[in-house]
Amino acid sequence: MFTLPWWRMYVCCCLSCSTLLFFVLKGDDGEKGDPGEEGKYGKMGRRGPKGIKGELGDIGAQGNIGKTGPIGKKGEKGEKGLLGIPGGKGKAGTVCDCGRYRKVVGQLDISVARLKTSMKFVKNVIAGIRETEEKFYYIVQEEKNYRESVTHCRIRGGMLAMPKDEAANTLIADYIAKSGFFRVFIGVNDLEREGQYVFTDNTPLQNYSNWKEGEPSDPYGHEDCVEMLSSGRWNDTECHLTMYFVCEFVKKKK
């Protein structure tokens, strides 16, 4: 009798059997494992149908009265009312001292006129002025005769310009030329003594003068005042003529 080795017999048994016993039999249950991590939330489902409307609840208690609001805007003006009943006759007035009041009003008018003139002067001064270390010079663009020009400058605390040296004369002449004028009054005259010219402060022309060639010439004795031309030269002329003029103001020491 032919006998196969034991391990070959075992293999044959495995091949002929559909399932080996030691593979088929269920083992004992193992121990329960630890809980796993929490899974992610799933997507939100579709919105469900609208529920049935509930019954109306009871009315709540009345709340406290709130604060008064702000005052509204002013309304439109109403229509004009009917005329009232005429009032009674008034008492007789007192007699007016009109002459006295006219005098007061007249003085006020004079004061207002002077103020307007001063304001105009200041306005013009701001618009244009020349200066040295010691003085201010200003062309007054109002045509006046010589005496009126002197008075105008003195009222405002100055004098009709007195060019007592070459520097002052050149400055005034340049001022006249650049302002587009041809001639202006300056503070020189021989009103007191014919041929004896002095400045408006009565100082004589000893150290400086700048006469135009052939001047001064006054064959009839009527040219007692002096004008400066845009060239800087001086010319004697009649005092009653009207023209622009130059005022000078001494700078106040600080």
Secondary structure, 3 states (H helix, E strand, C coil): CCCCCHHHHHHHHHHHCCCCHHHHCCCCCCCCCCCCCCCCCCCCCCCCCCCCCCCCCCCCCCCCCCCCCCCCCCCCCCCCCCCCCCCCCCCCCCCCCHHHHHHHHHHHHHHHHHHHHHHHHHHHHHHCCEECCCEEEEEEEEEECHHHHHHHHHHCCCEECCCCCHHHHHHHHHHHHHCCCCEEEEEEECCCCCCCCEECCCCECCCCCCECCCCCCCCCCCCCEEEEECCCCEEEECCCCCEEEEEEEECCCC
